Amino acid sequence: MRMFFYKITAILLCVIMFSSCSKKEITAPDDKFNNIDRVGMEQDNDKVRSSGTNKLVIWGHDPVWDMLKEPVKKKFSNLELEIVDSGGDITNDFMNRAAAGNVPDVVLLKAEFKSMGKFHYVDVLDDLFKPPYNAEEIIGCFTETQLSFVRSPDGKKLNGLPMMQHPSVAYYRKDILEKYGFPTDPDELGKFMEQPGNWIEIGKELKKNDHWIAQWYTEPMDIFYRNRGFYDISFKYLRNNPDAAKVLYATRAVKENELASSLGIWENSGQEAIRSGKMAMVYLGCWGEEKLKQWAPDTKGLWRVTKLPFGANAFDGFHVLGIPKDSKFKKEAWEIIKMAVETQKKVIESKINEKSDFLGGQQAEKLYSELRKKLPEVYFTPLESKLEGIFNIEVQNYYGFAYNDMDDFEAAKYIEERIYETYRKELNILKNYVANRR
């Protein structure tokens, strides 16, 4: 009976994970992998496999691979690295190819795509707790936040090694905030913006002079829930609490006071607004300094960085390295992903005392280091994109004044109920699956 339950559950889990994909997505691999740049290797992965050459194939780009070319060559003289970079979410393509046994030796998964919520429920990645990996020996090198992404919900399997996370932060124009009487010291401003009302006050005052601190009406939600799941590992809903009400209030206040610029910073108009000072605050991962340098080099020295508003803690950039079950170079892949994790960590830690000229001499890396320690544990289900869809609709209804008879706390509760009513069956399947494996 127990085995029958697992078989039925497995079938239902597959339905959950792939029901949002089109027929084309399920039956055919993504064409992106047939047209992407590769690093000094042949174009066709199938030819590489059939040729018998010693090419260890990695799907997914990270700057660390360039740093590892020589160390890998020295350690494995007969091995070459082939890096395949799709630039996007490879989850569906990888799972399709895994079913056919056509996989790389290492797969790099971008946590912002929330794909680990699917990989925890299918058996396509090796368990790094088991031989020949025995990751228990190095597990103490990682934070619980990092491990929350790679451990299966029952805690028994390790689906990958986590790299270091890039905290999400607020970059702001010191000169503009100073001109209108607001705190400009990073610590003082961060503390000031913990209260949504203060952040709203900045937005209202700057708007009078055509400066903006929000791109879209959903900015408070985007800030607070960036790369956050809906449920914890015990399937407790995480968006019905005082913080949720606080952020709903801020979202509605942005709409009521028309504080959104509607200028997207990934578009030319938004980048021009950054150059001109029209956009006085932007929210990016800690890699954002490099983007600001590219977009607005003439603003050097005018920017500073602080923690996110509303007391939010989030990341914006985080990679997980897994070894597929059909990898042909498992021992070598294990050594290489350990090298990648250690190399990235050393590079980041080596910058801890650097002063940024672009940020007016601020020691930004110290801030990023402190924020990494405060990042929450995150658990993704296979339903994240569906849950996000209904959540965004209900938030839009709220700030669009469809809930005029509700306060912020009532709205948060109502949205939870709407999500659960819509996906009750799927959530219960996942919850029971995890419970029966513990």
Secondary structure as the mmCIF struct_conf table of DSSP 4:
data_model
#
loop_
_struct_conf.conf_type_id
_struct_conf.id
_struct_conf.beg_label_comp_id
_struct_conf.beg_label_asym_id
_struct_conf.beg_label_seq_id
_struct_conf.end_label_comp_id
_struct_conf.end_label_asym_id
_struct_conf.end_label_seq_id
HELX_RH_AL_P HELX_RH_AL_P1 ARG A 2 PHE A 18
TURN_TY1_P TURN_TY1_P1 SER A 19 SER A 20
BEND BEND1 CYS A 21 CYS A 21
HELX_RH_AL_P HELX_RH_AL_P2 LYS A 23 THR A 27
BEND BEND2 ALA A 28 ALA A 28
HELX_RH_3T_P HELX_RH_3T_P1 ASP A 31 ASN A 34
BEND BEND3 ASN A 35 ASN A 35
STRN STRN1 ARG A 38 ARG A 38
BEND BEND4 VAL A 39 MET A 41
BEND BEND5 GLN A 43 GLN A 43
HELX_RH_AL_P HELX_RH_AL_P3 ASN A 45 SER A 51
TURN_TY1_P TURN_TY1_P2 GLY A 52 GLY A 52
STRN STRN2 LYS A 55 TRP A 59
BEND BEND6 GLY A 60 GLY A 60
TURN_TY1_P TURN_TY1_P3 PRO A 63 PRO A 63
HELX_RH_AL_P HELX_RH_AL_P4 VAL A 64 LYS A 75
TURN_TY1_P TURN_TY1_P4 SER A 77 ASN A 78
STRN STRN3 GLU A 80 VAL A 84
BEND BEND7 GLY A 87 GLY A 88
HELX_RH_AL_P HELX_RH_AL_P5 THR A 91 ALA A 99
TURN_TY1_P TURN_TY1_P5 ALA A 100 GLY A 101
BEND BEND8 ASP A 105 ASP A 105
STRN STRN4 VAL A 106 LYS A 110
HELX_RH_3T_P HELX_RH_3T_P2 ALA A 111 PHE A 113
TURN_TY1_P TURN_TY1_P6 LYS A 114 SER A 115
HELX_RH_AL_P HELX_RH_AL_P6 MET A 116 PHE A 119
TURN_TY1_P TURN_TY1_P7 HIS A 120 TYR A 121
BEND BEND9 VAL A 122 ASP A 123
STRN STRN5 LEU A 125 LEU A 125
TURN_TY1_P TURN_TY1_P8 LEU A 128 PHE A 129
BEND BEND10 LYS A 130 LYS A 130
TURN_TY1_P TURN_TY1_P9 PRO A 131 TYR A 133
HELX_RH_3T_P HELX_RH_3T_P3 ALA A 135 GLU A 137
TURN_TY1_P TURN_TY1_P10 ILE A 138 ILE A 138
HELX_RH_3T_P HELX_RH_3T_P4 ILE A 139 CYS A 141
BEND BEND11 PHE A 142 PHE A 142
HELX_RH_AL_P HELX_RH_AL_P7 GLU A 144 VAL A 150
STRN STRN6 ARG A 151 ARG A 151
TURN_TY1_P TURN_TY1_P11 PRO A 153 ASP A 154
BEND BEND12 GLY A 155 LYS A 156
STRN STRN7 LEU A 158 LEU A 158
STRN STRN8 LEU A 161 PRO A 162
STRN STRN9 PRO A 167 PRO A 167
STRN STRN10 SER A 168 ARG A 173
HELX_RH_AL_P HELX_RH_AL_P8 LYS A 174 LYS A 179
TURN_TY1_P TURN_TY1_P12 TYR A 180 GLY A 181
BEND BEND13 ASP A 185 ASP A 185
HELX_RH_AL_P HELX_RH_AL_P9 PRO A 186 PHE A 192
TURN_TY1_P TURN_TY1_P13 MET A 193 GLU A 194
BEND BEND14 GLN A 195 GLN A 195
HELX_RH_AL_P HELX_RH_AL_P10 PRO A 196 LYS A 207
TURN_TY1_P TURN_TY1_P14 LYS A 208 ASP A 210
STRN STRN11 TRP A 212 TRP A 212
BEND BEND15 ILE A 213 ILE A 213
BEND BEND16 GLN A 215 TRP A 216
TURN_TY1_P TURN_TY1_P15 TYR A 217 THR A 218
HELX_RH_AL_P HELX_RH_AL_P11 GLU A 219 PHE A 224
TURN_TY1_P TURN_TY1_P16 TYR A 225 ASN A 227
BEND BEND17 PHE A 230 PHE A 230
STRN STRN12 TYR A 231 TYR A 231
TURN_TY1_P TURN_TY1_P17 ILE A 233 SER A 234
STRN STRN13 TYR A 237 TYR A 237
BEND BEND18 LEU A 238 ASN A 241
HELX_RH_AL_P HELX_RH_AL_P12 PRO A 242 GLU A 256
TURN_TY1_P TURN_TY1_P18 ASN A 257 GLU A 258
TURN_TY1_P TURN_TY1_P19 ILE A 265 TRP A 266
BEND BEND19 GLU A 267 GLU A 267
HELX_RH_AL_P HELX_RH_AL_P13 ASN A 268 SER A 276
TURN_TY1_P TURN_TY1_P20 GLY A 277 GLY A 277
BEND BEND20 LYS A 278 LYS A 278
STRN STRN14 MET A 279 MET A 279
STRN STRN15 MET A 281 GLY A 285
TURN_TY1_P TURN_TY1_P21 CYS A 286 TRP A 287
HELX_RH_AL_P HELX_RH_AL_P14 GLY A 288 TRP A 295
HELX_RH_3T_P HELX_RH_3T_P5 PRO A 297 THR A 299
TURN_TY1_P TURN_TY1_P22 LYS A 300 LEU A 302
STRN STRN16 TRP A 303 THR A 306
HELX_LH_PP_P HELX_LH_PP_P1 LYS A 307 LEU A 308
HELX_RH_3T_P HELX_RH_3T_P6 PRO A 309 GLY A 311
STRN STRN17 PHE A 315 PHE A 315
BEND BEND21 ASP A 316 ASP A 316
STRN STRN18 HIS A 319 GLY A 322
STRN STRN19 PRO A 324 PRO A 324
TURN_TY1_P TURN_TY1_P23 LYS A 325 ASP A 326
BEND BEND22 LYS A 328 LYS A 328
HELX_RH_AL_P HELX_RH_AL_P15 LYS A 330 SER A 350
TURN_TY1_P TURN_TY1_P24 LYS A 351 ASN A 353
HELX_LH_PP_P HELX_LH_PP_P2 GLU A 354 LYS A 355
STRN STRN20 SER A 356 SER A 356
TURN_TY1_P TURN_TY1_P25 ASP A 357 GLY A 361
STRN STRN21 GLN A 362 GLN A 362
HELX_RH_AL_P HELX_RH_AL_P16 ALA A 364 LYS A 374
HELX_LH_PP_P HELX_LH_PP_P3 LEU A 375 GLU A 377
TURN_TY1_P TURN_TY1_P26 PRO A 382 LEU A 383
HELX_RH_AL_P HELX_RH_AL_P17 GLU A 384 TYR A 399
TURN_TY1_P TURN_TY1_P27 GLY A 400 ASP A 405
HELX_RH_AL_P HELX_RH_AL_P18 ASP A 408 ARG A 437
#
